[in-house]
Structure formats: C-alpha cells, structure tokens
Amino acid sequence: MSDMMEEKMQNYRTAPFDARFPNTNQTRNCYQNYLDYHRCNKALSAQGLDVTPCDWYQKVFKSLCPVGWVEKWNDQVENGSFAGKI
C-alpha cells in the first residue's frame, strides 16, 4: 500500500466529503460504500491480491451506516438474498 494511503488510514476519523453525495442525507453514501467494499473484496480475492485497500470502504461505511443496517445486510449477503449487485 502506498505511503499516502497508509497516512490517510492512520489519520482517519470520519467519512470525508464525497462529491457524489452532496446532500445532508448520507443514506446513499452509506449503501454505496458498503457495496464498494464487498465488490473490492470480491475482485481482489478473485485475483489473489491483498484486500487491504478495501479497508477504506469498510471504515467509511462503518462510520456512516447504522449498525442495524450493516448487520441486516451482512445476514442478507450470507443468505444470498441481498438486493444489491455485488
């Protein structure tokens, strides 16, 4: 992982501004980062690469999403009933 990315991960406090989601309601931002985390893990694992870069998405969605939502989505992913395209 690059030095700049490592520094960002160490200094991480909360989700940074994302221009794709300029409004106060961050529900879509939460959901998109959850999807991005799982897509990143799936893609890098399939290639046999280190999945450490995916940790950024995980930190962002964990700071934005309510715990109940994440638990529900994780259960749905495990059961194969998750509505999102991972």
All heavy atoms as an XYZ file, in Angstrom:
708
protein
N       0.855     -1.170      0.000
C       0.000      0.000      0.000
C       0.899      1.230      0.000
O       1.929      1.262      0.649
C      -0.913     -0.033      1.224
C      -1.990      0.968      1.159
S      -3.244      1.016      2.477
C      -3.148     -0.473      3.341
N       0.498      2.258     -0.703
C       1.316      3.453     -0.805
C       1.390      4.184      0.531
O       0.522      4.043      1.393
C       0.758      4.380     -1.878
O      -0.431      4.967     -1.432
N       2.436      4.968      0.680
C       2.618      5.735      1.915
C       1.478      6.719      2.141
O       1.044      6.933      3.272
C       3.949      6.495      1.874
C       5.139      5.549      1.917
O       4.972      4.422      2.430
O       6.206      5.938      1.430
N       0.996      7.328      1.054
C      -0.075      8.303      1.178
C      -1.358      7.631      1.684
O      -2.050      8.166      2.549
C      -0.343      8.979     -0.164
C      -1.274     10.160     -0.070
S      -1.296     11.134     -1.561
C      -2.616     10.351     -2.441
N      -1.653      6.441      1.166
C      -2.851      5.722      1.604
C      -2.719      5.293      3.064
O      -3.676      5.382      3.827
C      -3.091      4.507      0.708
C      -4.383      3.816      0.995
S      -5.763      4.911      0.696
C      -7.031      3.740      0.425
N      -1.551      4.842      3.461
C      -1.325      4.455      4.855
C      -1.518      5.645      5.785
O      -2.114      5.515      6.857
C       0.080      3.881      5.027
C       0.239      2.490      4.464
C       1.631      1.945      4.649
O       2.338      2.398      5.572
O       2.000      1.063      3.865
N      -1.040      6.802      5.361
C      -1.193      8.011      6.175
C      -2.665      8.387      6.311
O      -3.126      8.742      7.393
C      -0.419      9.169      5.536
C      -0.470     10.448      6.349
C       0.300     11.576      5.688
O       1.257     11.301      4.953
O      -0.074     12.734      5.932
N      -3.431      8.281      5.214
C      -4.856      8.582      5.264
C      -5.578      7.632      6.218
O      -6.460      8.045      6.961
C      -5.480      8.481      3.875
C      -5.184      9.650      2.982
C      -5.917      9.512      1.675
C      -5.659     10.700      0.776
N      -6.409     10.622     -0.481
N      -5.205      6.356      6.185
C      -5.851      5.368      7.051
C      -5.545      5.646      8.519
O      -6.400      5.486      9.385
C      -5.402      3.955      6.682
C      -5.884      3.494      5.321
S      -7.634      3.197      5.231
C      -7.696      1.582      5.959
N      -4.328      6.080      8.820
C      -3.950      6.366     10.197
C      -4.648      7.614     10.720
O      -5.010      7.690     11.893
C      -2.441      6.534     10.320
C      -1.679      5.239     10.150
C      -0.181      5.455     10.139
O       0.305      6.583     10.143
N       0.565      4.366     10.120
N      -4.849      8.597      9.854
C      -5.465      9.859     10.258
C      -6.982      9.837     10.124
O      -7.634     10.854     10.340
C      -4.905     11.010      9.414
C      -3.442     11.236      9.674
O      -2.946     10.958     10.752
N      -2.733     11.721      8.666
N      -7.538      8.708      9.774
C      -8.977      8.585      9.535
C      -9.776      8.841     10.808
O      -9.506      8.258     11.848
C      -9.291      7.184      8.995
C     -10.736      6.997      8.656
C     -11.228      7.430      7.449
C     -11.608      6.416      9.558
C     -12.561      7.285      7.132
C     -12.939      6.259      9.251
C     -13.414      6.697      8.026
O     -14.725      6.546      7.731
N     -10.761      9.700     10.733
C     -11.643      9.972     11.864
C     -13.092      9.684     11.488
O     -13.808      9.030     12.205
C     -11.519     11.432     12.321
C     -10.143     11.762     12.840
C      -9.932     11.151     14.232
N      -8.619     11.510     14.738
C      -7.623     10.671     14.892
N      -7.762      9.415     14.604
N      -6.463     11.074     15.348
N     -13.550     10.250     10.375
C     -14.907     10.025      9.894
C     -14.897     10.133      8.374
O     -13.898     10.535      7.789
C     -15.889     11.025     10.513
O     -17.221     10.642     10.157
C     -15.619     12.441     10.068
N     -15.989      9.796      7.761
C     -16.065      9.781      6.303
C     -15.803     11.170      5.732
O     -16.423     12.140      6.158
C     -17.430      9.291      5.865
N     -14.913     11.259      4.753
C     -14.648     12.552      4.123
C     -15.786     12.936      3.183
O     -16.635     12.110      2.842
C     -13.358     12.298      3.340
C     -13.407     10.853      3.022
C     -14.080     10.199      4.194
N     -15.801     14.172      2.752
C     -16.813     14.652      1.809
C     -16.686     13.876      0.506
O     -15.601     13.656     -0.002
C     -16.642     16.153      1.544
C     -17.595     16.673      0.502
C     -18.926     16.873      0.821
C     -17.158     16.935     -0.775
C     -19.818     17.349     -0.134
C     -18.037     17.411     -1.736
C     -19.363     17.613     -1.411
N     -17.800     13.464     -0.033
C     -17.848     12.775     -1.318
C     -18.768     13.576     -2.224
O     -19.967     13.712     -1.947
C     -18.375     11.350     -1.128
C     -18.247     10.493     -2.375
O     -18.132     11.059     -3.487
O     -18.264      9.257     -2.235
N     -18.226     14.109     -3.307
C     -18.987     14.985     -4.199
C     -20.173     14.279     -4.848
O     -21.110     14.938     -5.306
C     -18.075     15.555     -5.268
N     -20.165     12.950     -4.873
C     -21.301     12.225     -5.441
C     -22.538     12.330     -4.552
O     -23.651     12.107     -4.999
C     -20.953     10.737     -5.623
C     -19.804     10.492     -6.582
C     -19.452      9.023     -6.624
N     -19.006      8.582     -5.305
C     -18.816      7.316     -4.962
N     -19.040      6.347     -5.832
N     -18.394      7.003     -3.756
N     -22.332     12.664     -3.275
C     -23.423     12.726     -2.308
C     -23.356     14.056     -1.556
O     -22.974     14.095     -0.394
C     -23.320     11.546     -1.332
C     -23.159     10.227     -2.022
C     -21.915      9.628     -2.089
C     -24.240      9.608     -2.606
C     -21.764      8.412     -2.736
C     -24.096      8.380     -3.253
C     -22.853      7.790     -3.323
N     -23.737     15.171     -2.212
C     -23.571     16.491     -1.605
C     -24.622     16.842     -0.553
O     -24.445     17.799      0.182
C     -23.680     17.437     -2.801
C     -24.581     16.719     -3.747
C     -24.255     15.251     -3.572
N     -25.691     16.093     -0.478
C     -26.772     16.434      0.437
C     -26.488     15.967      1.859
O     -25.603     15.162      2.107
C     -28.089     15.830     -0.052
C     -28.467     16.351     -1.421
O     -28.263     17.520     -1.717
N     -28.982     15.479     -2.274
N     -27.270     16.474      2.776
C     -27.124     16.115      4.180
C     -27.422     14.640      4.412
O     -26.752     13.971      5.187
C     -28.076     16.970      5.037
O     -27.801     18.344      4.776
C     -27.876     16.676      6.499
N     -28.442     14.111      3.725
C     -28.819     12.715      3.882
C     -27.730     11.823      3.266
O     -27.501     11.854      2.066
C     -30.162     12.463      3.204
C     -30.694     11.079      3.461
O     -29.963     10.179      3.862
N     -31.979     10.896      3.224
N     -27.079     11.042      4.081
C     -25.953     10.219      3.631
C     -26.311      8.743      3.459
O     -25.439      7.887      3.409
C     -24.792     10.366      4.612
C     -24.189     11.758      4.625
C     -23.523     12.090      3.310
O     -22.579     11.422      2.896
N     -24.019     13.118      2.629
N     -27.591      8.437      3.337
C     -28.029      7.056      3.187
C     -27.427      6.411      1.945
O     -26.907      5.294      1.999
C     -29.570      6.977      3.130
O     -30.090      7.568      4.323
C     -30.046      5.555      3.009
N     -27.481      7.087      0.818
C     -26.927      6.528     -0.422
C     -25.422      6.370     -0.316
O     -24.853      5.409     -0.841
C     -27.285      7.413     -1.608
C     -28.774      7.346     -1.936
C     -29.122      8.144     -3.170
N     -28.472      7.543     -4.331
C     -28.180      8.209     -5.430
N     -28.470      9.490     -5.526
N     -27.595      7.612     -6.436
N     -24.757      7.303      0.346
C     -23.309      7.218      0.539
C     -22.973      5.974      1.353
O     -22.055      5.217      1.017
C     -22.819      8.487      1.239
C     -21.322      8.627      1.243
O     -20.586      7.763      0.793
N     -20.847      9.739      1.775
N     -23.720      5.749      2.403
C     -23.539      4.564      3.249
C     -23.678      3.300      2.415
O     -22.814      2.424      2.417
C     -24.580      4.606      4.372
S     -25.030      3.035      5.087
N     -24.768      3.188      1.688
C     -25.062      1.996      0.890
C     -24.008      1.779     -0.199
O     -23.541      0.657     -0.408
C     -26.458      2.132      0.277
C     -26.916      0.932     -0.503
C     -27.284     -0.234      0.148
C     -26.997      0.964     -1.888
C     -27.723     -1.345     -0.556
C     -27.432     -0.133     -2.599
C     -27.795     -1.290     -1.933
O     -28.222     -2.375     -2.649
N     -23.618      2.861     -0.873
C     -22.637      2.741     -1.960
C     -21.284      2.273     -1.437
O     -20.624      1.449     -2.064
C     -22.485      4.072     -2.700
C     -21.610      3.966     -3.932
C     -22.176      3.005     -4.958
O     -23.345      3.089     -5.332
N     -21.360      2.084     -5.420
N     -20.853      2.775     -0.287
C     -19.577      2.345      0.274
C     -19.648      0.894      0.753
O     -18.662      0.175      0.669
C     -19.130      3.280      1.392
C     -18.467      4.509      0.831
O     -17.356      4.450      0.335
N     -19.170      5.633      0.872
N     -20.810      0.457      1.229
C     -20.997     -0.946      1.602
C     -20.827     -1.829      0.366
O     -20.107     -2.833      0.393
C     -22.377     -1.153      2.235
C     -22.613     -2.566      2.701
C     -22.153     -2.991      3.940
C     -23.291     -3.490      1.909
C     -22.361     -4.299      4.377
C     -23.507     -4.782      2.334
C     -23.039     -5.180      3.571
O     -23.241     -6.475      3.983
N     -21.485     -1.442     -0.735
C     -21.343     -2.189     -1.987
C     -19.897     -2.170     -2.482
O     -19.355     -3.210     -2.890
C     -22.259     -1.613     -3.064
C     -23.750     -1.833     -2.920
C     -24.495     -1.111     -4.039
C     -24.087     -3.306     -2.927
N     -19.278     -1.002     -2.466
C     -17.895     -0.877     -2.944
C     -16.945     -1.753     -2.144
O     -16.028     -2.354     -2.707
C     -17.428      0.581     -2.889
C     -18.105      1.455     -3.933
O     -18.700      0.907     -4.885
O     -18.037      2.690     -3.787
N     -17.159     -1.844     -0.842
C     -16.314     -2.694     -0.001
C     -16.417     -4.161     -0.437
O     -15.412     -4.833     -0.642
C     -16.700     -2.549      1.467
C     -16.045     -3.572      2.349
C     -14.686     -3.515      2.624
C     -16.780     -4.627      2.889
C     -14.068     -4.472      3.418
C     -16.176     -5.578      3.687
C     -14.820     -5.496      3.945
O     -14.212     -6.446      4.724
N     -17.631     -4.632     -0.606
C     -17.814     -6.031     -0.984
C     -17.354     -6.308     -2.416
O     -16.787     -7.367     -2.686
C     -19.263     -6.463     -0.770
C     -19.582     -6.647      0.680
N     -19.163     -7.733      1.395
C     -20.240     -5.868      1.561
C     -19.557     -7.636      2.648
N     -20.218     -6.489      2.768
N     -17.570     -5.363     -3.313
C     -17.092     -5.527     -4.696
C     -15.569     -5.555     -4.735
O     -14.972     -6.353     -5.453
C     -17.614     -4.397     -5.568
C     -19.085     -4.484     -5.846
C     -19.577     -3.272     -6.598
N     -21.008     -3.363     -6.838
C     -21.766     -2.339     -7.186
N     -21.233     -1.139     -7.340
N     -23.050     -2.501     -7.383
N     -14.950     -4.674     -3.969
C     -13.492     -4.610     -3.898
C     -12.936     -5.930     -3.364
O     -12.008     -6.502     -3.947
C     -13.074     -3.445     -3.004
S     -11.302     -3.236     -2.788
N     -13.510     -6.417     -2.271
C     -13.066     -7.692     -1.697
C     -13.209     -8.827     -2.700
O     -12.309     -9.657     -2.848
C     -13.871     -8.032     -0.438
C     -13.170     -7.611      0.814
O     -11.967     -7.402      0.841
N     -13.931     -7.476      1.884
N     -14.332     -8.874     -3.372
C     -14.603     -9.942     -4.332
C     -13.614     -9.896     -5.501
O     -13.051    -10.920     -5.886
C     -16.036     -9.813     -4.845
C     -16.461    -10.899     -5.802
C     -17.910    -10.717     -6.209
C     -18.368    -11.775     -7.189
N     -19.774    -11.562     -7.590
N     -13.388     -8.697     -6.029
C     -12.497     -8.544     -7.185
C     -11.048     -8.870     -6.833
O     -10.378     -9.591     -7.573
C     -12.599     -7.119     -7.736
N     -10.567     -8.345     -5.713
C      -9.170     -8.578     -5.347
C      -8.944    -10.019     -4.896
O      -7.894    -10.600     -5.179
C      -8.725     -7.595     -4.266
C      -8.663     -6.131     -4.693
C      -8.178     -5.253     -3.547
C      -7.770     -5.933     -5.904
N      -9.906    -10.608     -4.219
C      -9.783    -12.001     -3.792
C      -9.751    -12.936     -4.994
O      -9.012    -13.921     -4.999
C     -10.941    -12.393     -2.879
O     -10.900    -11.666     -1.685
N     -10.550    -12.639     -6.002
C     -10.593    -13.472     -7.207
C      -9.258    -13.468     -7.943
O      -8.890    -14.449     -8.575
C     -11.703    -12.993     -8.136
N      -8.537    -12.349     -7.826
C      -7.235    -12.240     -8.483
C      -6.096    -12.695     -7.583
O      -4.944    -12.684     -7.985
C      -6.986    -10.792     -8.910
C      -7.966    -10.289     -9.933
C      -7.761     -8.815    -10.229
O      -6.794     -8.199     -9.797
N      -8.683     -8.238    -10.983
N      -6.432    -13.047     -6.347
C      -5.413    -13.485     -5.404
C      -4.560    -12.348     -4.864
O      -3.436    -12.565     -4.425
N      -5.096    -11.152     -4.876
C      -4.372     -9.969     -4.402
C      -4.740     -9.642     -2.963
O      -5.748    -10.125     -2.433
C      -4.675     -8.770     -5.302
C      -4.283     -8.920     -6.773
C      -4.782     -7.729     -7.571
C      -2.776     -9.069     -6.914
N      -3.942     -8.787     -2.356
C      -4.190     -8.322     -0.990
C      -5.431     -7.433     -0.966
O      -5.568     -6.529     -1.792
C      -2.967     -7.549     -0.492
C      -3.112     -7.066      0.938
O      -3.844     -7.711      1.705
O      -2.475     -6.053      1.279
N      -6.330     -7.685     -0.026
C      -7.583     -6.929      0.057
C      -7.490     -5.730      1.000
O      -8.500     -5.102      1.291
C      -8.761     -7.839      0.467
C      -9.049     -8.864     -0.593
C      -8.529     -8.475      1.812
N      -6.306     -5.393      1.441
C      -6.118     -4.266      2.366
C      -6.670     -2.943      1.826
O      -7.249     -2.176      2.601
C      -4.633     -4.120      2.737
O      -4.169     -5.365      3.248
C      -4.427     -3.038      3.776
N      -6.536     -2.642      0.526
C      -7.106     -1.374      0.041
C      -8.614     -1.256      0.253
O      -9.152     -0.161      0.328
C      -6.771     -1.376     -1.452
C      -5.589     -2.259     -1.571
C      -5.759     -3.312     -0.516
N      -9.299     -2.367      0.399
C     -10.748     -2.353      0.600
C     -11.124     -1.852      1.989
O     -12.276     -1.482      2.220
C     -11.311     -3.753      0.395
S     -10.949     -4.461     -1.226
N     -10.163     -1.841      2.898
C     -10.435     -1.394      4.264
C     -10.940      0.038      4.314
O     -11.679      0.405      5.223
C      -9.196     -1.534      5.149
C      -8.847     -2.977      5.426
O      -9.697     -3.864      5.175
O      -7.717     -3.230      5.888
N     -10.555      0.852      3.327
C     -11.018      2.243      3.298
C     -12.542      2.293      3.198
O     -13.211      3.010      3.943
C     -10.385      2.988      2.119
C     -10.948      4.362      1.967
C     -11.862      4.793      1.067
C     -10.646      5.500      2.790
N     -12.139      6.120      1.259
C     -11.408      6.582      2.310
C      -9.804      5.706      3.866
C     -11.351      7.841      2.872
C      -9.757      6.972      4.426
C     -10.511      8.017      3.936
N     -13.111      1.515      2.276
C     -14.564      1.488      2.106
C     -15.248      0.999      3.378
O     -16.298      1.507      3.763
C     -14.962      0.586      0.937
C     -14.446      1.057     -0.397
C     -13.525      0.307     -1.109
C     -14.890      2.251     -0.952
C     -13.055      0.728     -2.335
C     -14.419      2.687     -2.176
C     -13.499      1.917     -2.866
O     -13.034      2.345     -4.077
N     -14.647      0.018      4.026
C     -15.225     -0.514      5.252
C     -15.249      0.550      6.341
O     -16.252      0.716      7.032
C     -14.451     -1.734      5.730
C     -15.067     -2.384      6.945
C     -14.297     -3.595      7.417
O     -13.076     -3.639      7.296
N     -15.004     -4.570      7.943
N     -14.177      1.286      6.490
C     -14.138      2.332      7.510
C     -15.178      3.412      7.227
O     -15.820      3.915      8.147
C     -12.746      2.950      7.595
C     -11.743      2.039      8.252
C     -10.424      2.736      8.441
C      -9.479      1.798      9.155
N      -8.663      2.464     10.123
N     -15.344      3.751      5.951
C     -16.321      4.783      5.597
C     -17.735      4.299      5.885
O     -18.514      5.001      6.533
C     -16.170      5.212      4.122
C     -17.313      6.130      3.709
C     -14.835      5.908      3.899
N     -18.081      3.095      5.436
C     -19.462      2.667      5.666
C     -19.735      2.404      7.136
O     -20.851      2.627      7.607
C     -19.886      1.499      4.759
C     -19.562      0.102      5.211
C     -20.231     -0.486      6.273
C     -18.624     -0.654      4.536
C     -19.959     -1.792      6.660
C     -18.345     -1.952      4.907
C     -19.014     -2.523      5.981
N     -18.723      1.989      7.897
C     -18.945      1.783      9.325
C     -19.156      3.104     10.062
O     -19.825      3.135     11.090
C     -17.796      1.001      9.945
C     -17.874     -0.480      9.644
C     -16.880     -1.256     10.431
C     -17.112     -2.747     10.233
N     -16.289     -3.548     11.110
N     -18.582      4.188      9.544
C     -18.785      5.478     10.205
C     -20.102      6.129      9.772
O     -20.637      6.965     10.494
C     -17.613      6.417      9.941
O     -17.620      6.888      8.624
N     -20.635      5.745      8.608
C     -21.858      6.363      8.105
C     -23.119      5.554      8.396
O     -24.174      6.121      8.646
C     -21.767      6.544      6.581
C     -20.820      7.605      6.062
C     -20.726      7.524      4.553
C     -21.257      8.983      6.489
N     -23.018      4.243      8.347
C     -24.205      3.379      8.411
C     -24.573      3.011      9.841
O     -23.700      2.708     10.651
C     -23.951      2.087      7.644
S     -23.550      2.305      5.911
N     -25.870      2.971     10.120
C     -26.309      2.436     11.411
C     -25.934      0.959     11.519
O     -25.991      0.216     10.529
C     -27.827      2.605     11.368
C     -28.075      3.659     10.340
C     -26.980      3.517      9.339
N     -25.557      0.517     12.695
C     -25.113     -0.853     12.914
C     -26.198     -1.853     12.523
O     -25.909     -2.902     11.938
C     -24.687     -1.051     14.391
C     -24.351     -2.499     14.668
C     -23.519     -0.148     14.731
N     -27.439     -1.535     12.802
C     -28.545     -2.421     12.466
C     -28.646     -2.699     10.975
O     -28.936     -3.821     10.553
N     -28.405     -1.675     10.172
C     -28.449     -1.852      8.722
C     -27.347     -2.796      8.274
O     -27.581     -3.684      7.463
C     -28.274     -0.521      8.010
C     -29.388      0.452      8.141
C     -30.523      0.335      8.895
C     -29.475      1.715      7.496
N     -31.298      1.451      8.764
C     -30.683      2.326      7.905
C     -28.647      2.403      6.626
C     -31.086      3.569      7.454
C     -29.038      3.649      6.181
C     -30.246      4.226      6.592
N     -26.141     -2.562      8.779
C     -24.994     -3.377      8.369
C     -25.215     -4.839      8.767
O     -24.950     -5.751      7.973
C     -23.684     -2.827      8.976
C     -22.520     -3.753      8.672
C     -23.403     -1.425      8.462
N     -25.720     -5.067      9.964
C     -25.988     -6.441     10.404
C     -27.032     -7.093      9.502
O     -26.879     -8.248      9.099
C     -26.465     -6.449     11.859
C     -25.379     -6.102     12.846
C     -25.894     -5.946     14.268
O     -27.133     -5.958     14.487
O     -25.046     -5.807     15.171
N     -28.081     -6.353      9.165
C     -29.131     -6.877      8.290
C     -28.559     -7.195      6.909
O     -28.827     -8.266      6.353
C     -30.259     -5.854      8.176
C     -31.390     -6.266      7.270
C     -32.450     -5.183      7.190
C     -33.514     -5.519      6.169
N     -34.439     -4.394      5.972
N     -27.776     -6.277      6.347
C     -27.178     -6.503      5.035
C     -26.219     -7.679      5.056
O     -26.191     -8.467      4.113
C     -26.479     -5.251      4.545
C     -27.391     -4.100      4.253
C     -28.733     -4.146      3.985
C     -27.027     -2.727      4.195
N     -29.216     -2.879      3.776
C     -28.200     -1.988      3.891
C     -25.840     -2.031      4.368
C     -28.200     -0.605      3.745
C     -25.842     -0.648      4.226
C     -27.015      0.053      3.919
N     -25.427     -7.805      6.120
C     -24.498     -8.932      6.218
C     -25.262    -10.259      6.243
O     -24.844    -11.227      5.591
C     -23.615     -8.806      7.460
C     -22.553     -7.746      7.312
O     -22.184     -7.350      6.210
N     -22.059     -7.262      8.439
N     -26.362    -10.307      6.978
C     -27.188    -11.519      7.011
C     -27.752    -11.816      5.621
O     -27.773    -12.974      5.189
C     -28.347    -11.366      8.006
C     -27.885    -11.367      9.458
O     -26.745    -11.805      9.730
O     -28.672    -10.917     10.327
N     -28.195    -10.780      4.929
C     -28.747    -10.973      3.587
C     -27.672    -11.455      2.609
O     -27.945    -12.306      1.763
C     -29.379     -9.679      3.081
C     -30.648     -9.307      3.805
C     -31.188     -7.951      3.393
O     -30.512     -7.170      2.720
N     -32.414     -7.664      3.798
N     -26.457    -10.920      2.721
C     -25.360    -11.356      1.854
C     -25.070    -12.835      2.100
O     -24.904    -13.615      1.150
C     -24.094    -10.491      2.074
C     -22.878    -11.118      1.415
C     -24.310     -9.082      1.560
N     -25.031    -13.228      3.365
C     -24.760    -14.630      3.712
C     -25.853    -15.553      3.195
O     -25.573    -16.678      2.773
C     -24.619    -14.778      5.227
C     -23.357    -14.183      5.786
C     -23.305    -14.237      7.297
O     -24.122    -14.963      7.921
O     -22.449    -13.542      7.878
N     -27.107    -15.090      3.261
C     -28.238    -15.914      2.816
C     -28.476    -15.865      1.312
O     -29.317    -16.586      0.792
C     -29.525    -15.479      3.530
C     -29.450    -15.688      5.018
O     -28.736    -16.561      5.494
N     -30.184    -14.869      5.766
N     -27.782    -14.959      0.625
C     -27.956    -14.829     -0.813
C     -29.195    -14.045     -1.201
O     -29.643    -14.121     -2.340
N     -29.744    -13.265     -0.269
C     -30.952    -12.505     -0.551
C     -30.713    -10.995     -0.578
O     -31.678    -10.219     -0.588
C     -32.032    -12.830      0.492
O     -31.594    -12.451      1.781
N     -29.455    -10.578     -0.640
C     -29.133     -9.144     -0.655
C     -29.538     -8.543     -1.996
O     -29.266     -9.116     -3.060
C     -27.638     -8.935     -0.401
C     -27.235     -7.504     -0.304
C     -27.653     -6.718      0.746
C     -26.442     -6.923     -1.280
C     -27.278     -5.379      0.849
C     -26.058     -5.601     -1.193
C     -26.478     -4.827     -0.129
N     -30.204     -7.401     -1.957
C     -30.751     -6.790     -3.173
C     -29.683     -6.132     -4.049
O     -29.880     -5.987     -5.244
C     -31.810     -5.761     -2.794
N     -28.554     -5.740     -3.452
C     -27.525     -5.057     -4.214
C     -26.735     -6.007     -5.093
O     -26.695     -7.217     -4.874
N     -26.101     -5.452     -6.129
C     -25.300     -6.256     -7.048
C     -23.838     -6.215     -6.611
O     -23.161     -5.213     -6.796
C     -25.460     -5.719     -8.461
C     -24.794     -6.585     -9.511
C     -25.078     -6.064    -10.894
C     -24.400     -6.968    -11.918
N     -24.651     -6.479    -13.275
N     -23.402     -7.308     -6.003
C     -22.015     -7.373     -5.518
C     -21.199     -8.202     -6.489
O     -21.542     -9.246     -6.907
C     -21.945     -7.976     -4.106
C     -22.659     -7.059     -3.133
C     -20.515     -8.224     -3.689
C     -22.730     -7.556     -1.704
